[in-house]
């Protein structure tokens, strides 16, 4: 997959997640950086490894439940933001 396309998808996805979670300041930057480096799926599966407040982790868990309700298991979803071979 084209690296520019992957970056655009990650950028859009991170902006949407940040907006949904209502993040600001340092938390916003941490989430954006993580998603830009690792991808959306990795963020959803491993958000607890990022130093965020417990309220933010709770919000991410709610977001995950909503996604899983409509799209199935997070691990099986193709967010379209991974490089080929990943």
N, C-alpha and C positions, 0 to 999 in steps of 0.2 A: 504494500500500500504506500502511496505517496506520502512522504514525511510532512509536507505542507498540509495535506488533507488531515492527517492524524492530529497535527497541532491545532488546526482550526476546530476539529471536533472536540478535542480536549478543552480548548479555550471556551467554546460555547457551553460544553457540559459543566465546566467548573463555574462559569458565570451563573448558570441556571441553578446549580446546587447551592452556591453561595447565597443567591437570592431567596431560594426556598427556605434555607436555614436561617436567614436573616443575619448573616455574619458581617462583622465589621472589624476593622483594625488588624491586629496581629493574627487573630483566628482566621480572618478572611485570607490573609497572605499565606498562612501555613497550609490551608486547604487548597488554594490555587496552586501553590508550588508543588504540593504532593500530586495533585491530579495532572499537572503539566508534565511531571517527571515519570509517574507510575501509571496513570490512567484512571478512569472512572471506576472500573470494576475493582481494581486494587484498593482504591480509597474506600469503597463501600465495604469491602471485606476486611480491611486492616486499619480502619479509622482509629481504633483504640491505641495504635502505636504512635499516634500523633498527640502531642501535648495540647489537648483542648479541654475545656471545662466539662464536667459531667452533664450539664444541661445540653451542651452541643452534641455530645455522644448520644444522649437520649433522643435528640431530634434526628440524628442520622439513623438511629435504629427505627424510628417511626417511618422515615423516608424509605428505608429498606423494606419494611413491611408493606408499604403501599406498592412499591415496585414489584415485590414478590406476589402480591395479590393479583396484579394485572399481567405480569410477564413471566412469572415462575421464578425458579431458583436463581439468585444473583450469579452464582458460578457458571450457569449455563447461558446467560444472556450475552449476546455479542453487542457491545456498545459501539462498535465500529471505530474504536480509537486505539487499536493495537497495530503494531507493525507486523507485516507478514512473517509467519513463522513463530509468532508468539502464541 
